[in-house]
Amino acid sequence: MAESRSLPTGFGELEVLAVGTVLMVEALSGLSLNSLTILSFCKNPELRTPIHLLVLSLALADSGISLNALIAATSSLLRHWPYGSDGCQAHGFQGFTTALASICSSAAIAWGRYHHYCTRSRLAWNTAVSLVLFVWLSSAFWAALPLLGWGHYDYEPLGTCCTLDYSRRDRNFTSFLFTMAFFNFVLPLFITLTSYQLMEQKLGKTGHPQVPALIAKMAPTINAVNYALGSEMVQRGIWQCLSPQRSERDHAQ
């Protein structure tokens, strides 16, 4: 189990401050953009559809990543990890769960779009709910394994946030890493690429698949723009949330 420690040799306060500032900006922008998506889903009945439930799952996951980055930014600005060993394990579990949920939700969205546009049949609510439950339960399962002894959470090199200890080379961690990567990176990537490729063949349009990246701190912001704010219907929902008076006039008309 990780123990709280000072900054490693070779890192000065200026570097830690710079990292903390960047993480803070990314965390706040990710939380803001994804919060708009979640709010628009809750406030706009037009968005309460099965396919948008998958987008909501992605927004919740990315909000969790942003919250994890916010904690890391705070500890970086404090120049040390103030939450102790148990806090490190909790931080690693929460961050890993939401990161895996983000990756799998992106794959679920790709499959949902394929199902909608290529089979010409609506995505059923029970299918969408089952997908979301599977994504989150599977993500929590894989994130809990390091807490149970298969894999290990520890501090990142800067010492101000926690994630998987990729520096380990023992058989325990290597077997966990490769098994986890197959089910949570390779398979979602295959589903995403295959879905968009089939859509391209069916509709004659070029898809824009995402390559999942666990440690990409900008993923919540990118996903919010790509999947949520890039949707015209979501844009209308956000505009209605931000302009309640205009929304009331539109309903009256």
CORUR-V660844 format. One record per residue. RES is the residue in three letters. PHI is phi in whole degrees, 0 to 359 (NA if undefined). Layout:
BEGIN
res-><RES,RES>
phi-><PHI,PHI>
END
This chain:
BEGIN
res-><MET,ALA,GLU,SER,ARG,SER,LEU,PRO,THR,GLY,PHE,GLY,GLU,LEU,GLU,VAL,LEU,ALA,VAL,GLY,THR,VAL,LEU,MET,VAL,GLU,ALA,LEU,SER,GLY,LEU,SER,LEU,ASN,SER,LEU,THR,ILE,LEU,SER,PHE,CYS,LYS,ASN,PRO,GLU,LEU,ARG,THR,PRO,ILE,HIS,LEU,LEU,VAL,LEU,SER,LEU,ALA,LEU,ALA,ASP,SER,GLY,ILE,SER,LEU,ASN,ALA,LEU,ILE,ALA,ALA,THR,SER,SER,LEU,LEU,ARG,HIS,TRP,PRO,TYR,GLY,SER,ASP,GLY,CYS,GLN,ALA,HIS,GLY,PHE,GLN,GLY,PHE,THR,THR,ALA,LEU,ALA,SER,ILE,CYS,SER,SER,ALA,ALA,ILE,ALA,TRP,GLY,ARG,TYR,HIS,HIS,TYR,CYS,THR,ARG,SER,ARG,LEU,ALA,TRP,ASN,THR,ALA,VAL,SER,LEU,VAL,LEU,PHE,VAL,TRP,LEU,SER,SER,ALA,PHE,TRP,ALA,ALA,LEU,PRO,LEU,LEU,GLY,TRP,GLY,HIS,TYR,ASP,TYR,GLU,PRO,LEU,GLY,THR,CYS,CYS,THR,LEU,ASP,TYR,SER,ARG,ARG,ASP,ARG,ASN,PHE,THR,SER,PHE,LEU,PHE,THR,MET,ALA,PHE,PHE,ASN,PHE,VAL,LEU,PRO,LEU,PHE,ILE,THR,LEU,THR,SER,TYR,GLN,LEU,MET,GLU,GLN,LYS,LEU,GLY,LYS,THR,GLY,HIS,PRO,GLN,VAL,PRO,ALA,LEU,ILE,ALA,LYS,MET,ALA,PRO,THR,ILE,ASN,ALA,VAL,ASN,TYR,ALA,LEU,GLY,SER,GLU,MET,VAL,GLN,ARG,GLY,ILE,TRP,GLN,CYS,LEU,SER,PRO,GLN,ARG,SER,GLU,ARG,ASP,HIS,ALA,GLN>
phi-><NA,291,243,296,211,282,297,292,297,104,251,267,295,295,296,295,296,295,298,299,294,297,298,296,298,296,296,291,292,296,297,295,294,288,295,298,297,296,296,295,295,286,267,254,299,296,272,276,237,302,293,284,296,294,294,299,300,295,296,295,297,291,296,295,297,295,296,298,293,296,295,296,296,297,292,293,291,281,71,193,271,265,256,76,294,296,295,297,295,294,296,295,296,297,294,290,300,290,294,295,296,295,297,290,294,297,293,296,296,300,294,297,293,300,299,288,272,258,263,58,231,290,287,285,299,295,291,296,297,297,298,296,298,297,303,285,292,296,296,295,298,292,288,279,301,298,288,263,115,260,97,198,264,204,290,289,308,286,83,242,202,234,203,298,274,288,283,287,234,282,295,302,288,297,295,296,297,289,293,298,295,296,281,245,237,295,297,300,295,298,297,296,296,295,297,290,293,295,296,296,293,284,258,71,241,276,275,230,292,259,267,298,219,296,257,282,291,271,304,301,290,296,298,299,288,286,267,259,290,281,271,298,293,293,300,296,296,295,298,293,293,277,232,299,293,293,299,295,294,294,293,295,289>
END
